[in-house]
Amino acid sequence: VKEGDLFFAIRGPKFDGADFAMEAVEKGASCVILAFGKGPSNIPRILVDSPILALGRLANYKIKKMNTKVIGITGSVGKTTTKELIYTLLSARFKVYKSKKSYNNNIGLPLTILNAPQDIDYLVLEYGTNHPGEISYLTYIARPHIAVLTKVARSHLEFFVNTLNVAIEKAGLFEALPPRGIAIVNAETIHLDEIERRIPPLVKKIFYGVEKGDVKPVRYTLEEDKTKFLVDGEELILPIPGKGMLENAMAAIVVAKELGIPLHEMKELLRNFRDESMRMEIINLESGFKIVNDAYNSNPDSLLELFKTFREHKGKRLIFVLGDMLELGDKAPELHREAGEQFVATGHKILFTCGELAKFISEEAAKRGAEVHHFQSKRDLQDALLNFVKQGDIILFKASRAMQFEDIIKNLEEKLK
């Protein structure tokens, strides 16, 4: 809390913001938004039915007063990296503001709007969801002018049951587009027909991809540390490996082209792009070790993509460190076993796992001949890993956000440097 801030006393699962109302004022908050019957009465306050809904309404009011265009991004994978790429490409020409980190829910999205400068040309927002109806509410707060759908995958199945329901929810971003808005869709996503059916008739549709789509590379090469690709005669380089990352780049290229930025201007911006948000973040240590930090989140499809990305690394030992994939509902054990099967099928041999669900990955991989090490605690995993690794190894991390694998990575960096 800083001097002059407006403090929304939101109730969460583990805390109630009303309990911190007095402290917020003491730290300089000019006013506290409180639910009726909550918090102290001897402070500057506004009483409302719901502080969280008041936050959304205030953000909606502000954005209507701003002369800015909203670029919205949704999808099961790749949202944040695509947002960062779009921001990078547009910032060279325009005043652009973006959501921080993964601020993509009913708190993060309105906070982004309320903190945005008034005089920006474009506001780049992520629209996240893990329950039906959330995209609809977020588009009420901020209606997009350009909407991007990266890909539908097997995520949040605990609440959506199947991927068709995920696709319908994500397509809600397109349904909010105004006439002459632009819908940018990954042509390789599942349930494409259902998604396309929900795009309004007066909206421009552009399909992008790696293998198919209106906009796609003529050719591409996936290398150990980068991706080379050719688009409309321009040789481009993205300093991150993987087909998934190339898909994200193609989405950003489509947005930039639609806003008048030529490919030759994007060339250096893409070459110098850095994503340090635990998404395919490559850390080269002076001691000869390489760490791939892809541990911001994990679901069955993004994990398979990681296996495929690193299937061709002859002469280097790859060690995968995997944790639980959460919010998969009743199918969680089955989907973790499937991951163990895919681990071996894509040619990988050494696996460290941690977590109640990740043990199913290990069990299935072990049945198929992989060298497997499973641990219940991150500390035990870390100690075993330090004793196991050799100079020149590539160590790859992936898990759901709640596993907090960054703790292991940070300690490993320190001890292996």
C-alpha positions in Angstrom: 0.0 0.0 0.0 1.3 3.4 -1.0 0.3 7.0 -0.2 -3.0 7.8 -2.0 -3.9 4.2 -2.9 -7.5 3.0 -2.9 -7.7 -0.2 -0.8 -10.3 -2.9 -1.8 -10.9 -5.1 1.2 -11.6 -8.3 -0.7 -12.3 -11.5 1.2 -10.3 -14.5 0.0 -10.2 -18.2 1.0 -7.5 -17.6 3.6 -7.9 -14.0 4.6 -10.3 -11.1 4.8 -9.1 -7.7 3.5 -11.3 -6.0 6.0 -8.9 -7.2 8.7 -6.2 -5.0 7.1 -8.3 -1.9 6.6 -6.8 0.1 9.4 -3.3 -0.9 8.5 -3.9 0.2 4.9 -5.0 3.6 6.0 -2.0 3.9 8.4 0.3 3.1 5.4 -1.3 5.9 3.3 -4.4 4.5 1.7 -6.8 7.4 1.0 -9.9 5.3 1.2 -11.0 1.7 1.9 -13.7 -0.1 -0.1 -15.5 -2.3 2.5 -18.4 -4.7 2.4 -21.4 -3.6 4.6 -20.9 -4.5 8.2 -17.1 -5.1 7.8 -14.1 -3.3 9.1 -13.7 -0.2 11.3 -16.0 2.8 11.0 -13.4 5.5 12.0 -11.5 5.5 8.7 -12.2 7.0 5.2 -14.4 4.3 3.6 -17.0 3.5 1.0 -19.4 0.6 1.8 -20.5 -1.7 -1.0 -22.3 -5.0 -1.4 -19.1 -6.7 -2.7 -15.6 -5.1 -2.9 -14.6 -7.5 -5.6 -17.6 -6.5 -7.8 -16.9 -2.9 -7.1 -13.4 -3.4 -8.3 -14.7 -4.7 -11.6 -17.2 -1.9 -12.0 -14.6 0.8 -11.4 -12.3 -0.8 -13.9 -15.1 -1.0 -16.4 -15.9 2.7 -15.8 -12.3 3.7 -16.3 -11.8 1.8 -19.5 -14.9 3.4 -21.0 -13.3 6.8 -20.4 -10.0 5.8 -22.0 -9.3 6.3 -25.7 -7.5 2.9 -26.0 -7.9 -0.3 -27.8 -7.9 -3.6 -25.9 -6.1 -6.7 -27.1 -7.3 -9.7 -25.3 -5.6 -13.1 -25.1 -7.0 -16.4 -23.8 -6.2 -20.1 -24.2 -5.1 -23.0 -22.1 -1.4 -22.6 -22.9 0.8 -19.7 -24.0 -1.3 -16.7 -22.9 1.5 -14.9 -20.9 4.3 -15.5 -23.5 2.0 -14.4 -26.3 1.1 -11.3 -24.3 4.8 -10.5 -23.7 5.5 -11.0 -27.4 2.6 -8.7 -28.5 3.8 -6.1 -26.0 7.4 -6.3 -27.4 6.3 -6.0 -31.0 3.9 -3.1 -30.5 6.0 -1.1 -28.0 8.4 0.0 -30.8 5.6 2.1 -32.4 2.9 2.6 -29.8 2.2 3.4 -26.2 1.3 0.0 -24.8 0.5 -1.2 -21.3 0.2 -4.9 -20.4 -1.0 -6.9 -17.4 1.8 -7.9 -15.0 2.8 -11.5 -14.6 -0.4 -13.6 -15.1 -2.9 -11.0 -13.8 -5.8 -12.6 -15.7 -8.6 -13.1 -13.2 -11.4 -11.1 -11.6 -8.9 -9.3 -9.4 -5.8 -9.1 -11.6 -7.5 -7.9 -14.8 -9.3 -4.9 -13.2 -6.2 -4.0 -11.2 -4.3 -3.9 -14.5 -6.8 -1.5 -15.9 -6.9 0.8 -12.9 -3.1 1.0 -12.8 -2.9 1.7 -16.6 -1.9 5.2 -17.7 -4.7 7.2 -19.4 -2.8 8.0 -22.6 -2.0 4.6 -24.0 -2.8 3.4 -27.5 -3.2 -0.3 -26.6 -3.9 -2.3 -23.5 -2.8 -5.9 -23.7 -4.8 -8.2 -21.3 -4.9 -11.8 -20.4 -8.3 -13.4 -19.9 -8.0 -16.4 -17.7 -10.6 -18.9 -16.4 -10.8 -22.0 -14.3 -14.6 -22.0 -13.8 -17.5 -21.6 -16.4 -18.7 -18.0 -16.8 -15.4 -16.2 -15.8 -14.5 -15.1 -19.4 -18.0 -13.5 -19.8 -17.5 -11.5 -16.6 -14.0 -10.4 -17.6 -15.3 -9.2 -21.0 -17.9 -7.2 -19.2 -15.1 -5.4 -17.5 -13.0 -4.9 -20.6 -14.5 -5.7 -24.0 -11.7 -6.5 -26.5 -11.2 -5.0 -29.9 -8.7 -7.7 -30.9 -9.0 -11.2 -29.4 -6.4 -14.0 -29.6 -7.0 -17.6 -28.7 -3.8 -19.5 -28.4 -4.9 -23.1 -27.9 -7.4 -25.2 -26.0 -5.8 -28.0 -24.0 -6.6 -30.4 -21.1 -6.5 -27.9 -18.2 -9.0 -27.1 -15.4 -10.9 -30.3 -16.2 -11.8 -30.5 -12.5 -14.3 -27.7 -13.2 -14.9 -28.0 -16.9 -15.1 -31.8 -17.2 -14.0 -31.9 -20.8 -12.1 -29.9 -23.4 -15.3 -28.9 -25.3 -16.5 -27.0 -22.3 -13.1 -25.4 -22.1 -13.3 -24.3 -25.8 -16.8 -22.9 -25.3 -15.6 -20.9 -22.3 -12.5 -19.5 -24.2 -14.6 -18.7 -27.2 -16.5 -16.2 -25.0 -13.7 -13.8 -25.7 -14.6 -13.8 -29.4 -18.3 -13.4 -28.6 -17.6 -10.1 -26.9 -15.9 -8.6 -30.0 -17.6 -5.6 -31.6 -18.4 -5.3 -35.3 -15.1 -5.0 -37.3 -13.2 -6.5 -34.3 -10.5 -9.0 -35.1 -10.5 -12.7 -34.0 -7.1 -14.4 -34.2 -7.4 -18.1 -33.8 -4.8 -20.9 -33.6 -5.8 -23.1 -36.6 -4.3 -26.1 -34.9 -6.4 -26.0 -31.7 -8.9 -28.7 -30.9 -12.6 -27.9 -31.2 -11.8 -25.3 -33.9 -15.3 -25.6 -35.6 -17.1 -25.0 -32.3 -14.9 -22.0 -31.6 -15.3 -20.5 -35.1 -19.1 -20.9 -34.9 -19.1 -18.5 -31.9 -17.2 -15.7 -33.7 -19.8 -12.9 -34.6 -20.5 -12.5 -38.3 -19.1 -8.9 -38.7 -15.8 -9.8 -37.1 -12.6 -10.3 -39.2 -11.2 -13.9 -38.7 -7.5 -14.8 -39.0 -6.2 -18.3 -38.5 -2.6 -18.8 -37.7 -0.4 -21.8 -36.9 2.8 -23.6 -37.6 1.6 -26.3 -40.0 -1.7 -24.7 -41.1 -3.6 -21.4 -41.1 -3.8 -18.1 -43.1 -0.5 -17.0 -41.5 2.1 -19.6 -40.9 5.9 -20.1 -41.5 7.0 -21.3 -44.9 9.6 -23.4 -43.0 11.0 -23.6 -39.5 13.8 -25.2 -37.6 13.7 -26.1 -33.9 17.2 -25.8 -32.4 18.5 -26.4 -28.9 18.3 -22.8 -27.8 16.3 -21.1 -30.5 13.7 -21.4 -33.2 14.4 -20.2 -36.8 11.5 -19.6 -39.2 10.6 -18.0 -42.5 7.5 -15.8 -42.8 6.7 -13.8 -46.0 10.3 -13.9 -47.1 11.8 -12.7 -43.7 14.1 -15.0 -41.9 13.2 -14.7 -38.2 14.8 -16.0 -35.0 13.1 -16.5 -31.6 15.7 -17.2 -28.9 13.4 -19.8 -27.3 13.1 -23.4 -28.5 9.9 -25.3 -29.2 6.9 -25.5 -31.5 4.6 -24.1 -28.8 6.8 -21.0 -28.6 6.7 -20.6 -32.4 2.9 -20.7 -32.2 3.0 -17.9 -29.7 5.3 -15.9 -31.9 3.0 -16.4 -34.9 0.0 -15.0 -32.9 2.0 -11.9 -32.0 3.1 -11.4 -35.6 -0.5 -11.5 -36.8 -1.5 -8.9 -34.2 1.5 -6.6 -35.2 0.8 -7.0 -38.9 -2.8 -6.1 -38.4 -1.7 -2.9 -36.7 0.6 -1.9 -39.5 4.0 -3.1 -38.3 6.0 -4.7 -41.1 7.9 -7.9 -40.5 11.3 -6.3 -41.1 10.7 -4.2 -38.0 9.8 -7.2 -35.9 13.0 -9.1 -36.8 15.3 -7.6 -34.2 12.6 -7.4 -31.6 12.0 -11.1 -31.9 15.7 -11.9 -31.9 16.2 -10.0 -28.6 13.0 -11.3 -26.9 13.5 -12.6 -23.4 10.8 -14.4 -21.4 11.9 -14.7 -17.7 8.6 -15.8 -16.3 9.4 -19.5 -15.8 8.1 -20.4 -19.3 10.8 -22.1 -21.3 13.3 -19.9 -19.5 16.8 -21.2 -20.4 19.5 -20.7 -17.7 23.1 -21.4 -18.9 25.4 -21.8 -15.9 29.1 -21.0 -16.2 29.9 -24.5 -14.8 28.5 -26.1 -17.9 25.0 -27.0 -16.7 21.8 -25.9 -18.4 18.5 -25.4 -16.6 15.3 -25.2 -18.5 12.7 -23.6 -16.2 9.2 -24.3 -17.6 7.7 -24.7 -14.2 5.2 -21.8 -14.2 2.4 -24.3 -14.9 1.8 -27.7 -16.4 -1.0 -29.7 -18.1 -0.9 -32.9 -20.1 -0.6 -31.2 -23.5 2.0 -28.6 -22.6 4.1 -31.4 -20.9 3.9 -33.5 -24.1 5.1 -30.5 -26.0 8.1 -30.2 -23.7 8.9 -33.9 -24.3 8.7 -33.3 -28.1 10.8 -30.1 -28.0 13.7 -31.8 -26.4 13.5 -35.2 -28.0 16.6 -34.5 -30.3 19.6 -33.8 -28.1 22.2 -36.3 -29.0 25.4 -36.2 -26.9 23.8 -34.4 -23.9 22.1 -36.0 -20.9 18.6 -34.8 -20.3 17.1 -35.0 -16.8 13.5 -34.2 -16.5 12.2 -33.0 -13.1 8.4 -33.2 -13.0 5.8 -32.3 -10.4 2.0 -32.7 -10.1 -0.4 -31.4 -12.8 -3.3 -30.0 -10.8 -7.0 -29.3 -11.4 -7.5 -32.4 -13.6 -10.3 -33.8 -11.6 -11.1 -37.6 -11.6 -8.9 -38.1 -14.6 -5.7 -36.9 -12.8 -4.1 -40.4 -12.1 -4.9 -41.6 -15.7 -3.5 -38.4 -17.3 -0.3 -38.6 -15.2 0.2 -42.2 -16.2 -0.3 -41.2 -19.8 2.5 -38.6 -19.3 4.8 -41.4 -18.1 4.0 -43.4 -21.2 4.7 -40.4 -23.5 8.0 -39.6 -21.6 9.4 -42.9 -22.8 7.7 -42.9 -26.2 9.4 -39.6 -27.0 12.8 -41.1 -26.3 13.6 -39.8 -22.8 15.3 -41.9 -20.2 16.0 -40.1 -16.9 13.1 -38.8 -14.7 12.9 -37.2 -11.2 9.4 -36.6 -9.8 7.9 -35.1 -6.8 4.3 -35.1 -5.6 1.3 -37.4 -4.9 0.2 -37.3 -8.6 3.6 -37.2 -10.2 4.3 -40.7 -8.8 2.0 -42.0 -11.5 4.3 -40.5 -14.1 7.2 -42.3 -12.5 5.4 -45.6 -12.2 4.4 -45.7 -15.8 7.8 -44.5 -17.1 9.6 -47.1 -14.9 7.4 -49.9 -16.4 8.7 -48.9 -19.9 12.4 -48.9 -18.9 13.1 -45.3 -17.8 15.5 -44.5 -14.9 13.1 -43.1 -12.3 13.6 -41.3 -9.0 10.5 -40.3 -7.0 10.4 -38.2 -3.9 7.6 -37.0 -1.6 9.5 -33.8 -0.6 11.2 -31.1 -2.7 14.1 -31.0 -0.3 14.8 -34.8 -0.8 14.5 -34.4 -4.6 16.9 -31.4 -4.6 19.5 -33.3 -2.5 19.3 -36.4 -4.7 19.5 -34.3 -7.9 22.6 -32.5 -6.7 24.3 -35.8 -6.1 23.2 -37.2 -9.5 23.9 -34.4 -12.0 27.1 -34.2 -14.1 28.7 -31.3 -15.9 27.0 -30.7 -19.3 23.6 -32.1 -18.2 20.4 -30.3 -19.2 17.9 -30.3 -16.3 14.3 -29.5 -17.3 11.7 -28.5 -14.7 7.9 -28.6 -15.2 5.0 -28.6 -12.7 1.8 -26.9 -11.8 2.3 -23.5 -10.2 1.3 -24.6 -6.7 4.3 -27.0 -6.6 6.6 -23.9 -6.4 9.5 -25.6 -8.2 11.3 -22.3 -8.4 12.6 -23.0 -4.9 14.5 -26.0 -6.2 15.7 -24.1 -9.3 17.0 -21.2 -7.3 18.9 -23.5 -4.9 20.3 -25.5 -7.8 21.5 -22.4 -9.6 23.3 -21.3 -6.4 25.0 -24.7 -5.8 25.9 -25.6 -9.4 27.2 -22.1 -10.5 
